[in-house]
Structure formats: structure tokens, C-alpha cells
Amino acid sequence: MENIALSKHRLKEIPLWKKKLSIALKKHWQLYLLTLPVLLYFIIFEYLPMYGVVIAFKNFNPVKGIMD
């Protein structure tokens, strides 16, 4: 009976790396908040325009659209 209780207890334990990550996020949340505008900039102006590069090399058919 003790083995079942121990195994259930082990399933509820949070892995060590998740604990450390959550502590670091809580401790340095201002730093992560400062990185948010930079990440948004790169996603909007550097990553999303790559879709246009892909479209440039496709055979466009107005009936099928861009996705085909």
C-alpha cells in the first residue's frame, strides 16, 4: 500500500528544471518584459516577411490561391 502512495507522490512532483525556470522567471520578470518588444520586432519584421519570399517562387493560380 505504501508503494502506491509513493508512486502517486512521485507523479505529482515537478521536475527540477521547471522549478528553477519558474523561480528565475519570477525573480527576473522585468528583464523578460524588456525582451518582449525585441522579440515582437523580430517576429513581425524579420520572420513574417519570409512568407513573401516563399510566395515569390510558387506558380500562382488565381483559382487555387496562394496556399496550393
mmCIF file of the N, C-alpha and C atoms, coordinates in Angstrom:
data_MODEL
# 
_entry.id   MODEL 
# 
loop_
_atom_site.group_PDB 
_atom_site.id 
_atom_site.type_symbol 
_atom_site.label_atom_id 
_atom_site.label_alt_id 
_atom_site.label_comp_id 
_atom_site.label_asym_id 
_atom_site.label_entity_id 
_atom_site.label_seq_id 
_atom_site.pdbx_PDB_ins_code 
_atom_site.Cartn_x 
_atom_site.Cartn_y 
_atom_site.Cartn_z 
_atom_site.occupancy 
_atom_site.B_iso_or_equiv 
_atom_site.pdbx_formal_charge 
_atom_site.auth_seq_id 
_atom_site.auth_comp_id 
_atom_site.auth_asym_id 
_atom_site.auth_atom_id 
_atom_site.pdbx_PDB_model_num 
ATOM 1   N N  . MET A 1 1  ? 0.816  -1.185 0.000   1.00 0.00 ? 1  MET A N  1 
ATOM 2   C CA . MET A 1 1  ? 0.000  0.000  0.000   1.00 0.00 ? 1  MET A CA 1 
ATOM 3   C C  . MET A 1 1  ? 0.866  1.257  0.000   1.00 0.00 ? 1  MET A C  1 
ATOM 4   N N  . GLU A 1 2  ? 2.008  1.187  0.669   1.00 0.00 ? 2  GLU A N  1 
ATOM 5   C CA . GLU A 1 2  ? 2.896  2.337  0.700   1.00 0.00 ? 2  GLU A CA 1 
ATOM 6   C C  . GLU A 1 2  ? 3.485  2.614  -0.680  1.00 0.00 ? 2  GLU A C  1 
ATOM 7   N N  . ASN A 1 3  ? 3.710  1.571  -1.464  1.00 0.00 ? 3  ASN A N  1 
ATOM 8   C CA . ASN A 1 3  ? 4.268  1.749  -2.801  1.00 0.00 ? 3  ASN A CA 1 
ATOM 9   C C  . ASN A 1 3  ? 3.331  2.554  -3.684  1.00 0.00 ? 3  ASN A C  1 
ATOM 10  N N  . ILE A 1 4  ? 2.040  2.320  -3.553  1.00 0.00 ? 4  ILE A N  1 
ATOM 11  C CA . ILE A 1 4  ? 1.066  3.066  -4.349  1.00 0.00 ? 4  ILE A CA 1 
ATOM 12  C C  . ILE A 1 4  ? 1.080  4.532  -3.944  1.00 0.00 ? 4  ILE A C  1 
ATOM 13  N N  . ALA A 1 5  ? 1.156  4.792  -2.661  1.00 0.00 ? 5  ALA A N  1 
ATOM 14  C CA . ALA A 1 5  ? 1.189  6.173  -2.178  1.00 0.00 ? 5  ALA A CA 1 
ATOM 15  C C  . ALA A 1 5  ? 2.461  6.869  -2.635  1.00 0.00 ? 5  ALA A C  1 
ATOM 16  N N  . LEU A 1 6  ? 3.580  6.170  -2.600  1.00 0.00 ? 6  LEU A N  1 
ATOM 17  C CA . LEU A 1 6  ? 4.839  6.760  -3.047  1.00 0.00 ? 6  LEU A CA 1 
ATOM 18  C C  . LEU A 1 6  ? 4.826  7.028  -4.544  1.00 0.00 ? 6  LEU A C  1 
ATOM 19  N N  . SER A 1 7  ? 4.262  6.113  -5.324  1.00 0.00 ? 7  SER A N  1 
ATOM 20  C CA . SER A 1 7  ? 4.240  6.316  -6.768  1.00 0.00 ? 7  SER A CA 1 
ATOM 21  C C  . SER A 1 7  ? 3.333  7.485  -7.140  1.00 0.00 ? 7  SER A C  1 
ATOM 22  N N  . LYS A 1 8  ? 2.216  7.664  -6.435  1.00 0.00 ? 8  LYS A N  1 
ATOM 23  C CA . LYS A 1 8  ? 1.345  8.813  -6.696  1.00 0.00 ? 8  LYS A CA 1 
ATOM 24  C C  . LYS A 1 8  ? 2.042  10.109 -6.317  1.00 0.00 ? 8  LYS A C  1 
ATOM 25  N N  . HIS A 1 9  ? 2.810  10.071 -5.239  1.00 0.00 ? 9  HIS A N  1 
ATOM 26  C CA . HIS A 1 9  ? 3.542  11.257 -4.809  1.00 0.00 ? 9  HIS A CA 1 
ATOM 27  C C  . HIS A 1 9  ? 4.602  11.643 -5.840  1.00 0.00 ? 9  HIS A C  1 
ATOM 28  N N  . ARG A 1 10 ? 5.249  10.681 -6.428  1.00 0.00 ? 10 ARG A N  1 
ATOM 29  C CA . ARG A 1 10 ? 6.278  10.949 -7.431  1.00 0.00 ? 10 ARG A CA 1 
ATOM 30  C C  . ARG A 1 10 ? 5.681  11.528 -8.707  1.00 0.00 ? 10 ARG A C  1 
ATOM 31  N N  . LEU A 1 11 ? 4.476  11.141 -9.049  1.00 0.00 ? 11 LEU A N  1 
ATOM 32  C CA . LEU A 1 11 ? 3.840  11.680 -10.247 1.00 0.00 ? 11 LEU A CA 1 
ATOM 33  C C  . LEU A 1 11 ? 3.511  13.154 -10.090 1.00 0.00 ? 11 LEU A C  1 
ATOM 34  N N  . LYS A 1 12 ? 3.243  13.583 -8.868  1.00 0.00 ? 12 LYS A N  1 
ATOM 35  C CA . LYS A 1 12 ? 2.872  14.971 -8.628  1.00 0.00 ? 12 LYS A CA 1 
ATOM 36  C C  . LYS A 1 12 ? 4.073  15.894 -8.518  1.00 0.00 ? 12 LYS A C  1 
ATOM 37  N N  . GLU A 1 13 ? 5.264  15.355 -8.354  1.00 0.00 ? 13 GLU A N  1 
ATOM 38  C CA . GLU A 1 13 ? 6.456  16.182 -8.222  1.00 0.00 ? 13 GLU A CA 1 
ATOM 39  C C  . GLU A 1 13 ? 6.752  16.905 -9.527  1.00 0.00 ? 13 GLU A C  1 
ATOM 40  N N  . ILE A 1 14 ? 7.144  18.155 -9.404  1.00 0.00 ? 14 ILE A N  1 
ATOM 41  C CA . ILE A 1 14 ? 7.516  18.961 -10.561 1.00 0.00 ? 14 ILE A CA 1 
ATOM 42  C C  . ILE A 1 14 ? 9.005  18.744 -10.819 1.00 0.00 ? 14 ILE A C  1 
ATOM 43  N N  . PRO A 1 15 ? 9.395  18.544 -12.077 1.00 0.00 ? 15 PRO A N  1 
ATOM 44  C CA . PRO A 1 15 ? 10.821 18.355 -12.377 1.00 0.00 ? 15 PRO A CA 1 
ATOM 45  C C  . PRO A 1 15 ? 11.658 19.559 -11.923 1.00 0.00 ? 15 PRO A C  1 
ATOM 46  N N  . LEU A 1 16 ? 12.896 19.306 -11.610 1.00 0.00 ? 16 LEU A N  1 
ATOM 47  C CA . LEU A 1 16 ? 13.783 20.331 -11.075 1.00 0.00 ? 16 LEU A CA 1 
ATOM 48  C C  . LEU A 1 16 ? 13.982 21.482 -12.049 1.00 0.00 ? 16 LEU A C  1 
ATOM 49  N N  . TRP A 1 17 ? 14.108 21.189 -13.338 1.00 0.00 ? 17 TRP A N  1 
ATOM 50  C CA . TRP A 1 17 ? 14.348 22.263 -14.302 1.00 0.00 ? 17 TRP A CA 1 
ATOM 51  C C  . TRP A 1 17 ? 13.136 23.190 -14.396 1.00 0.00 ? 17 TRP A C  1 
ATOM 52  N N  . LYS A 1 18 ? 11.941 22.661 -14.205 1.00 0.00 ? 18 LYS A N  1 
ATOM 53  C CA . LYS A 1 18 ? 10.748 23.516 -14.224 1.00 0.00 ? 18 LYS A CA 1 
ATOM 54  C C  . LYS A 1 18 ? 10.699 24.411 -12.992 1.00 0.00 ? 18 LYS A C  1 
ATOM 55  N N  . LYS A 1 19 ? 11.126 23.877 -11.863 1.00 0.00 ? 19 LYS A N  1 
ATOM 56  C CA . LYS A 1 19 ? 11.165 24.683 -10.645 1.00 0.00 ? 19 LYS A CA 1 
ATOM 57  C C  . LYS A 1 19 ? 12.158 25.826 -10.796 1.00 0.00 ? 19 LYS A C  1 
ATOM 58  N N  . LYS A 1 20 ? 13.347 25.505 -11.312 1.00 0.00 ? 20 LYS A N  1 
ATOM 59  C CA . LYS A 1 20 ? 14.369 26.535 -11.488 1.00 0.00 ? 20 LYS A CA 1 
ATOM 60  C C  . LYS A 1 20 ? 13.919 27.593 -12.486 1.00 0.00 ? 20 LYS A C  1 
ATOM 61  N N  . LEU A 1 21 ? 13.265 27.159 -13.555 1.00 0.00 ? 21 LEU A N  1 
ATOM 62  C CA . LEU A 1 21 ? 12.783 28.101 -14.555 1.00 0.00 ? 21 LEU A CA 1 
ATOM 63  C C  . LEU A 1 21 ? 11.726 29.021 -13.976 1.00 0.00 ? 21 LEU A C  1 
ATOM 64  N N  . SER A 1 22 ? 10.803 28.477 -13.224 1.00 0.00 ? 22 SER A N  1 
ATOM 65  C CA . SER A 1 22 ? 9.752  29.312 -12.643 1.00 0.00 ? 22 SER A CA 1 
ATOM 66  C C  . SER A 1 22 ? 10.326 30.294 -11.626 1.00 0.00 ? 22 SER A C  1 
ATOM 67  N N  . ILE A 1 23 ? 11.320 29.871 -10.870 1.00 0.00 ? 23 ILE A N  1 
ATOM 68  C CA . ILE A 1 23 ? 11.957 30.778 -9.912  1.00 0.00 ? 23 ILE A CA 1 
ATOM 69  C C  . ILE A 1 23 ? 12.679 31.899 -10.650 1.00 0.00 ? 23 ILE A C  1 
ATOM 70  N N  . ALA A 1 24 ? 13.385 31.561 -11.715 1.00 0.00 ? 24 ALA A N  1 
ATOM 71  C CA . ALA A 1 24 ? 14.105 32.577 -12.483 1.00 0.00 ? 24 ALA A CA 1 
ATOM 72  C C  . ALA A 1 24 ? 13.136 33.549 -13.148 1.00 0.00 ? 24 ALA A C  1 
ATOM 73  N N  . LEU A 1 25 ? 12.018 33.046 -13.668 1.00 0.00 ? 25 LEU A N  1 
ATOM 74  C CA . LEU A 1 25 ? 11.030 33.925 -14.287 1.00 0.00 ? 25 LEU A CA 1 
ATOM 75  C C  . LEU A 1 25 ? 10.413 34.877 -13.269 1.00 0.00 ? 25 LEU A C  1 
ATOM 76  N N  . LYS A 1 26 ? 10.125 34.372 -12.099 1.00 0.00 ? 26 LYS A N  1 
ATOM 77  C CA . LYS A 1 26 ? 9.545  35.223 -11.057 1.00 0.00 ? 26 LYS A CA 1 
ATOM 78  C C  . LYS A 1 26 ? 10.553 36.243 -10.539 1.00 0.00 ? 26 LYS A C  1 
ATOM 79  N N  . LYS A 1 27 ? 11.804 35.837 -10.456 1.00 0.00 ? 27 LYS A N  1 
ATOM 80  C CA . LYS A 1 27 ? 12.833 36.712 -9.907  1.00 0.00 ? 27 LYS A CA 1 
ATOM 81  C C  . LYS A 1 27 ? 13.218 37.824 -10.883 1.00 0.00 ? 27 LYS A C  1 
ATOM 82  N N  . HIS A 1 28 ? 13.299 37.504 -12.169 1.00 0.00 ? 28 HIS A N  1 
ATOM 83  C CA . HIS A 1 28 ? 13.776 38.459 -13.170 1.00 0.00 ? 28 HIS A CA 1 
ATOM 84  C C  . HIS A 1 28 ? 12.696 38.800 -14.195 1.00 0.00 ? 28 HIS A C  1 
ATOM 85  N N  . TRP A 1 29 ? 11.461 38.980 -13.765 1.00 0.00 ? 29 TRP A N  1 
ATOM 86  C CA . TRP A 1 29 ? 10.372 39.205 -14.707 1.00 0.00 ? 29 TRP A CA 1 
ATOM 87  C C  . TRP A 1 29 ? 10.543 40.515 -15.461 1.00 0.00 ? 29 TRP A C  1 
ATOM 88  N N  . GLN A 1 30 ? 11.204 41.506 -14.864 1.00 0.00 ? 30 GLN A N  1 
ATOM 89  C CA . GLN A 1 30 ? 11.414 42.779 -15.554 1.00 0.00 ? 30 GLN A CA 1 
ATOM 90  C C  . GLN A 1 30 ? 12.327 42.599 -16.763 1.00 0.00 ? 30 GLN A C  1 
ATOM 91  N N  . LEU A 1 31 ? 13.326 41.769 -16.622 1.00 0.00 ? 31 LEU A N  1 
ATOM 92  C CA . LEU A 1 31 ? 14.253 41.512 -17.722 1.00 0.00 ? 31 LEU A CA 1 
ATOM 93  C C  . LEU A 1 31 ? 13.544 40.835 -18.888 1.00 0.00 ? 31 LEU A C  1 
ATOM 94  N N  . TYR A 1 32 ? 12.689 39.871 -18.580 1.00 0.00 ? 32 TYR A N  1 
ATOM 95  C CA . TYR A 1 32 ? 11.939 39.198 -19.631 1.00 0.00 ? 32 TYR A CA 1 
ATOM 96  C C  . TYR A 1 32 ? 10.927 40.133 -20.276 1.00 0.00 ? 32 TYR A C  1 
ATOM 97  N N  . LEU A 1 33 ? 10.396 41.064 -19.501 1.00 0.00 ? 33 LEU A N  1 
ATOM 98  C CA . LEU A 1 33 ? 9.478  42.053 -20.052 1.00 0.00 ? 33 LEU A CA 1 
ATOM 99  C C  . LEU A 1 33 ? 10.203 42.983 -21.025 1.00 0.00 ? 33 LEU A C  1 
ATOM 100 N N  . LEU A 1 34 ? 11.461 43.295 -20.746 1.00 0.00 ? 34 LEU A N  1 
ATOM 101 C CA . LEU A 1 34 ? 12.251 44.132 -21.650 1.00 0.00 ? 34 LEU A CA 1 
ATOM 102 C C  . LEU A 1 34 ? 12.576 43.423 -22.959 1.00 0.00 ? 34 LEU A C  1 
ATOM 103 N N  . THR A 1 35 ? 12.682 42.116 -22.934 1.00 0.00 ? 35 THR A N  1 
ATOM 104 C CA . THR A 1 35 ? 12.983 41.384 -24.164 1.00 0.00 ? 35 THR A CA 1 
ATOM 105 C C  . THR A 1 35 ? 11.759 41.208 -25.055 1.00 0.00 ? 35 THR A C  1 
ATOM 106 N N  . LEU A 1 36 ? 10.571 41.412 -24.506 1.00 0.00 ? 36 LEU A N  1 
ATOM 107 C CA . LEU A 1 36 ? 9.343  41.221 -25.271 1.00 0.00 ? 36 LEU A CA 1 
ATOM 108 C C  . LEU A 1 36 ? 9.251  42.125 -26.501 1.00 0.00 ? 36 LEU A C  1 
ATOM 109 N N  . PRO A 1 37 ? 9.539  43.435 -26.424 1.00 0.00 ? 37 PRO A N  1 
ATOM 110 C CA . PRO A 1 37 ? 9.477  44.258 -27.642 1.00 0.00 ? 37 PRO A CA 1 
ATOM 111 C C  . PRO A 1 37 ? 10.463 43.815 -28.724 1.00 0.00 ? 37 PRO A C  1 
ATOM 112 N N  . VAL A 1 38 ? 11.630 43.366 -28.314 1.00 0.00 ? 38 VAL A N  1 
ATOM 113 C CA . VAL A 1 38 ? 12.623 42.903 -29.286 1.00 0.00 ? 38 VAL A CA 1 
ATOM 114 C C  . VAL A 1 38 ? 12.133 41.646 -29.990 1.00 0.00 ? 38 VAL A C  1 
ATOM 115 N N  . LEU A 1 39 ? 11.571 40.723 -29.240 1.00 0.00 ? 39 LEU A N  1 
ATOM 116 C CA . LEU A 1 39 ? 11.030 39.505 -29.844 1.00 0.00 ? 39 LEU A CA 1 
ATOM 117 C C  . LEU A 1 39 ? 9.884  39.824 -30.789 1.00 0.00 ? 39 LEU A C  1 
ATOM 118 N N  . LEU A 1 40 ? 9.004  40.720 -30.390 1.00 0.00 ? 40 LEU A N  1 
ATOM 119 C CA . LEU A 1 40 ? 7.897  41.109 -31.264 1.00 0.00 ? 40 LEU A CA 1 
ATOM 120 C C  . LEU A 1 40 ? 8.408  41.769 -32.541 1.00 0.00 ? 40 LEU A C  1 
ATOM 121 N N  . TYR A 1 41 ? 9.436  42.604 -32.419 1.00 0.00 ? 41 TYR A N  1 
ATOM 122 C CA . TYR A 1 41 ? 10.015 43.249 -33.592 1.00 0.00 ? 41 TYR A CA 1 
ATOM 123 C C  . TYR A 1 41 ? 10.538 42.212 -34.584 1.00 0.00 ? 41 TYR A C  1 
ATOM 124 N N  . PHE A 1 42 ? 11.309 41.259 -34.093 1.00 0.00 ? 42 PHE A N  1 
ATOM 125 C CA . PHE A 1 42 ? 11.868 40.253 -34.988 1.00 0.00 ? 42 PHE A CA 1 
ATOM 126 C C  . PHE A 1 42 ? 10.802 39.361 -35.596 1.00 0.00 ? 42 PHE A C  1 
ATOM 127 N N  . ILE A 1 43 ? 9.786  39.037 -34.840 1.00 0.00 ? 43 ILE A N  1 
ATOM 128 C CA . ILE A 1 43 ? 8.710  38.213 -35.395 1.00 0.00 ? 43 ILE A CA 1 
ATOM 129 C C  . ILE A 1 43 ? 7.965  38.970 -36.479 1.00 0.00 ? 43 ILE A C  1 
ATOM 130 N N  . ILE A 1 44 ? 7.630  40.229 -36.219 1.00 0.00 ? 44 ILE A N  1 
ATOM 131 C CA . ILE A 1 44 ? 6.821  40.998 -37.168 1.00 0.00 ? 44 ILE A CA 1 
ATOM 132 C C  . ILE A 1 44 ? 7.618  41.405 -38.399 1.00 0.00 ? 44 ILE A C  1 
ATOM 133 N N  . PHE A 1 45 ? 8.829  41.917 -38.217 1.00 0.00 ? 45 PHE A N  1 
ATOM 134 C CA . PHE A 1 45 ? 9.558  42.498 -39.336 1.00 0.00 ? 45 PHE A CA 1 
ATOM 135 C C  . PHE A 1 45 ? 10.629 41.598 -39.952 1.00 0.00 ? 45 PHE A C  1 
ATOM 136 N N  . GLU A 1 46 ? 10.987 40.515 -39.315 1.00 0.00 ? 46 GLU A N  1 
ATOM 137 C CA . GLU A 1 46 ? 12.014 39.632 -39.859 1.00 0.00 ? 46 GLU A CA 1 
ATOM 138 C C  . GLU A 1 46 ? 11.474 38.250 -40.217 1.00 0.00 ? 46 GLU A C  1 
ATOM 139 N N  . TYR A 1 47 ? 10.588 37.719 -39.419 1.00 0.00 ? 47 TYR A N  1 
ATOM 140 C CA . TYR A 1 47 ? 10.116 36.353 -39.635 1.00 0.00 ? 47 TYR A CA 1 
ATOM 141 C C  . TYR A 1 47 ? 8.900  36.302 -40.555 1.00 0.00 ? 47 TYR A C  1 
ATOM 142 N N  . LEU A 1 48 ? 7.917  37.135 -40.317 1.00 0.00 ? 48 LEU A N  1 
ATOM 143 C CA . LEU A 1 48 ? 6.701  37.109 -41.131 1.00 0.00 ? 48 LEU A CA 1 
ATOM 144 C C  . LEU A 1 48 ? 6.942  37.465 -42.601 1.00 0.00 ? 48 LEU A C  1 
ATOM 145 N N  . PRO A 1 49 ? 7.845  38.381 -42.948 1.00 0.00 ? 49 PRO A N  1 
ATOM 146 C CA . PRO A 1 49 ? 8.097  38.643 -44.369 1.00 0.00 ? 49 PRO A CA 1 
ATOM 147 C C  . PRO A 1 49 ? 8.682  37.458 -45.138 1.00 0.00 ? 49 PRO A C  1 
ATOM 148 N N  . MET A 1 50 ? 9.194  36.455 -44.451 1.00 0.00 ? 50 MET A N  1 
ATOM 149 C CA . MET A 1 50 ? 9.701  35.267 -45.135 1.00 0.00 ? 50 MET A CA 1 
ATOM 150 C C  . MET A 1 50 ? 8.602  34.550 -45.901 1.00 0.00 ? 50 MET A C  1 
ATOM 151 N N  . TYR A 1 51 ? 7.371  34.725 -45.486 1.00 0.00 ? 51 TYR A N  1 
ATOM 152 C CA . TYR A 1 51 ? 6.248  34.133 -46.206 1.00 0.00 ? 51 TYR A CA 1 
ATOM 153 C C  . TYR A 1 51 ? 6.178  34.703 -47.623 1.00 0.00 ? 51 TYR A C  1 
ATOM 154 N N  . GLY A 1 52 ? 6.483  35.982 -47.782 1.00 0.00 ? 52 GLY A N  1 
ATOM 155 C CA . GLY A 1 52 ? 6.503  36.595 -49.106 1.00 0.00 ? 52 GLY A CA 1 
ATOM 156 C C  . GLY A 1 52 ? 7.587  36.017 -49.994 1.00 0.00 ? 52 GLY A C  1 
ATOM 157 N N  . VAL A 1 53 ? 8.708  35.639 -49.419 1.00 0.00 ? 53 VAL A N  1 
ATOM 158 C CA . VAL A 1 53 ? 9.788  35.025 -50.187 1.00 0.00 ? 53 VAL A CA 1 
ATOM 159 C C  . VAL A 1 53 ? 9.336  33.671 -50.720 1.00 0.00 ? 53 VAL A C  1 
ATOM 160 N N  . VAL A 1 54 ? 8.605  32.930 -49.941 1.00 0.00 ? 54 VAL A N  1 
ATOM 161 C CA . VAL A 1 54 ? 8.106  31.623 -50.368 1.00 0.00 ? 54 VAL A CA 1 
ATOM 162 C C  . VAL A 1 54 ? 7.091  31.796 -51.490 1.00 0.00 ? 54 VAL A C  1 
ATOM 163 N N  . ILE A 1 55 ? 6.225  32.771 -51.366 1.00 0.00 ? 55 ILE A N  1 
ATOM 164 C CA . ILE A 1 55 ? 5.205  33.010 -52.388 1.00 0.00 ? 55 ILE A CA 1 
ATOM 165 C C  . ILE A 1 55 ? 5.846  33.407 -53.718 1.00 0.00 ? 55 ILE A C  1 
ATOM 166 N N  . ALA A 1 56 ? 6.965  34.098 -53.679 1.00 0.00 ? 56 ALA A N  1 
ATOM 167 C CA . ALA A 1 56 ? 7.608  34.577 -54.899 1.00 0.00 ? 56 ALA A CA 1 
ATOM 168 C C  . ALA A 1 56 ? 8.048  33.434 -55.805 1.00 0.00 ? 56 ALA A C  1 
ATOM 169 N N  . PHE A 1 57 ? 8.315  32.272 -55.260 1.00 0.00 ? 57 PHE A N  1 
ATOM 170 C CA . PHE A 1 57 ? 8.801  31.158 -56.058 1.00 0.00 ? 57 PHE A CA 1 
ATOM 171 C C  . PHE A 1 57 ? 7.743  30.101 -56.347 1.00 0.00 ? 57 PHE A C  1 
ATOM 172 N N  . LYS A 1 58 ? 6.486  30.419 -56.121 1.00 0.00 ? 58 LYS A N  1 
ATOM 173 C CA . LYS A 1 58 ? 5.400  29.488 -56.412 1.00 0.00 ? 58 LYS A CA 1 
ATOM 174 C C  . LYS A 1 58 ? 4.723  29.882 -57.717 1.00 0.00 ? 58 LYS A C  1 
ATOM 175 N N  . ASN A 1 59 ? 4.152  28.896 -58.380 1.00 0.00 ? 59 ASN A N  1 
ATOM 176 C CA . ASN A 1 59 ? 3.330  29.174 -59.553 1.00 0.00 ? 59 ASN A CA 1 
ATOM 177 C C  . ASN A 1 59 ? 1.957  29.592 -59.060 1.00 0.00 ? 59 ASN A C  1 
ATOM 178 N N  . PHE A 1 60 ? 1.644  30.865 -59.242 1.00 0.00 ? 60 PHE A N  1 
ATOM 179 C CA . PHE A 1 60 ? 0.388  31.394 -58.723 1.00 0.00 ? 60 PHE A CA 1 
ATOM 180 C C  . PHE A 1 60 ? -0.748 31.096 -59.682 1.00 0.00 ? 60 PHE A C  1 
ATOM 181 N N  . ASN A 1 61 ? -1.816 30.575 -59.139 1.00 0.00 ? 61 ASN A N  1 
ATOM 182 C CA . ASN A 1 61 ? -3.032 30.318 -59.889 1.00 0.00 ? 61 ASN A CA 1 
ATOM 183 C C  . ASN A 1 61 ? -4.167 31.012 -59.143 1.00 0.00 ? 61 ASN A C  1 
ATOM 184 N N  . PRO A 1 62 ? -4.812 32.019 -59.763 1.00 0.00 ? 62 PRO A N  1 
ATOM 185 C CA . PRO A 1 62 ? -5.863 32.758 -59.060 1.00 0.00 ? 62 PRO A CA 1 
ATOM 186 C C  . PRO A 1 62 ? -7.021 31.882 -58.590 1.00 0.00 ? 62 PRO A C  1 
ATOM 187 N N  . VAL A 1 63 ? -7.274 30.797 -59.281 1.00 0.00 ? 63 VAL A N  1 
ATOM 188 C CA . VAL A 1 63 ? -8.378 29.923 -58.891 1.00 0.00 ? 63 VAL A CA 1 
ATOM 189 C C  . VAL A 1 63 ? -8.019 29.141 -57.622 1.00 0.00 ? 63 VAL A C  1 
ATOM 190 N N  . LYS A 1 64 ? -6.795 28.634 -57.562 1.00 0.00 ? 64 LYS A N  1 
ATOM 191 C CA . LYS A 1 64 ? -6.369 27.830 -56.414 1.00 0.00 ? 64 LYS A CA 1 
ATOM 192 C C  . LYS A 1 64 ? -5.945 28.691 -55.226 1.00 0.00 ? 64 LYS A C  1 
ATOM 193 N N  . GLY A 1 65 ? -5.441 29.869 -55.470 1.00 0.00 ? 65 GLY A N  1 
ATOM 194 C CA . GLY A 1 65 ? -4.994 30.749 -54.398 1.00 0.00 ? 65 GLY A CA 1 
ATOM 195 C C  . GLY A 1 65 ? -3.524 30.548 -54.080 1.00 0.00 ? 65 GLY A C  1 
ATOM 196 N N  . ILE A 1 66 ? -3.100 31.137 -52.991 1.00 0.00 ? 66 ILE A N  1 
ATOM 197 C CA . ILE A 1 66 ? -1.692 31.127 -52.609 1.00 0.00 ? 66 ILE A CA 1 
ATOM 198 C C  . ILE A 1 66 ? -1.286 29.831 -51.922 1.00 0.00 ? 66 ILE A C  1 
ATOM 199 N N  . MET A 1 67 ? -2.169 29.267 -51.137 1.00 0.00 ? 67 MET A N  1 
ATOM 200 C CA . MET A 1 67 ? -1.811 28.130 -50.291 1.00 0.00 ? 67 MET A CA 1 
ATOM 201 C C  . MET A 1 67 ? -1.579 26.829 -51.055 1.00 0.00 ? 67 MET A C  1 
ATOM 202 N N  . ASP A 1 68 ? -1.989 26.734 -52.294 1.00 0.00 ? 68 ASP A N  1 
ATOM 203 C CA . ASP A 1 68 ? -1.826 25.484 -53.028 1.00 0.00 ? 68 ASP A CA 1 
ATOM 204 C C  . ASP A 1 68 ? -0.567 25.481 -53.832 1.00 0.00 ? 68 ASP A C  1 
# 
